[in-house]
């Protein structure tokens, strides 16, 4: 198992889509929101993603492809 802490920044186009739920379902990762500030036009979420390292990487790439900005918090994926 691995953990990755990231900050997701959503635009008006992406904020209304359930992208965090989608990546959890598609890539079999667990998503745990730590902090958030979201309204109907934009927002950000600090999120911890847990799962297999390769699946976490795929989930992050999927978010980027959908237009979400992804910034790491406290480094990279930590295997454990």
DRENGUZA-291966 format. One record per residue (C-alpha): residue number from 1; x, z, y. Coordinates in steps of 0.25 Angstrom, whole numbers, plus 5000, padded with zeros to 4 digits. Layout:
// residues N
{node NUM, {X, Z, Y}}
...
//
This chain:
// residues 80
{node 1, {5000, 5000, 5000}}
{node 2, {5004, 4997, 5014}}
{node 3, {5000, 5001, 5028}}
{node 4, {5000, 4994, 5041}}
{node 5, {4996, 4999, 5055}}
{node 6, {4991, 4989, 5065}}
{node 7, {4984, 4987, 5078}}
{node 8, {4974, 4976, 5078}}
{node 9, {4970, 4969, 5091}}
{node 10, {4957, 4962, 5090}}
{node 11, {4952, 4951, 5100}}
{node 12, {4938, 4948, 5104}}
{node 13, {4937, 4938, 5093}}
{node 14, {4942, 4947, 5082}}
{node 15, {4936, 4961, 5086}}
{node 16, {4922, 4958, 5080}}
{node 17, {4927, 4954, 5066}}
{node 18, {4929, 4964, 5055}}
{node 19, {4944, 4960, 5053}}
{node 20, {4949, 4974, 5049}}
{node 21, {4938, 4975, 5038}}
{node 22, {4941, 4960, 5034}}
{node 23, {4956, 4963, 5032}}
{node 24, {4953, 4975, 5024}}
{node 25, {4944, 4968, 5015}}
{node 26, {4952, 4955, 5014}}
{node 27, {4966, 4961, 5011}}
{node 28, {4962, 4974, 5004}}
{node 29, {4968, 4983, 5015}}
{node 30, {4963, 4996, 5021}}
{node 31, {4961, 4996, 5036}}
{node 32, {4961, 5009, 5043}}
{node 33, {4958, 5008, 5058}}
{node 34, {4966, 5019, 5066}}
{node 35, {4962, 5016, 5080}}
{node 36, {4954, 5005, 5087}}
{node 37, {4949, 5001, 5100}}
{node 38, {4938, 4990, 5098}}
{node 39, {4927, 4984, 5106}}
{node 40, {4919, 4971, 5105}}
{node 41, {4930, 4962, 5112}}
{node 42, {4943, 4967, 5107}}
{node 43, {4950, 4979, 5101}}
{node 44, {4962, 4985, 5093}}
{node 45, {4963, 4993, 5080}}
{node 46, {4974, 5001, 5074}}
{node 47, {4973, 4999, 5059}}
{node 48, {4980, 5003, 5047}}
{node 49, {4980, 4993, 5035}}
{node 50, {4983, 4998, 5021}}
{node 51, {4985, 4990, 5009}}
{node 52, {4995, 4981, 5002}}
{node 53, {5005, 4976, 5011}}
{node 54, {5003, 4961, 5009}}
{node 55, {4988, 4963, 5011}}
{node 56, {4990, 4970, 5024}}
{node 57, {4999, 4959, 5029}}
{node 58, {4988, 4949, 5025}}
{node 59, {4978, 4957, 5033}}
{node 60, {4986, 4958, 5045}}
{node 61, {4988, 4943, 5045}}
{node 62, {4973, 4941, 5043}}
{node 63, {4970, 4949, 5055}}
{node 64, {4980, 4941, 5064}}
{node 65, {4975, 4928, 5059}}
{node 66, {4961, 4933, 5064}}
{node 67, {4966, 4935, 5078}}
{node 68, {4969, 4950, 5077}}
{node 69, {4982, 4955, 5083}}
{node 70, {4989, 4965, 5073}}
{node 71, {5000, 4974, 5078}}
{node 72, {5008, 4984, 5069}}
{node 73, {5008, 4999, 5071}}
{node 74, {5019, 5007, 5067}}
{node 75, {5027, 4996, 5060}}
{node 76, {5023, 4987, 5048}}
{node 77, {5017, 4988, 5034}}
{node 78, {5022, 5001, 5027}}
{node 79, {5022, 5000, 5012}}
{node 80, {5018, 5013, 5005}}
//
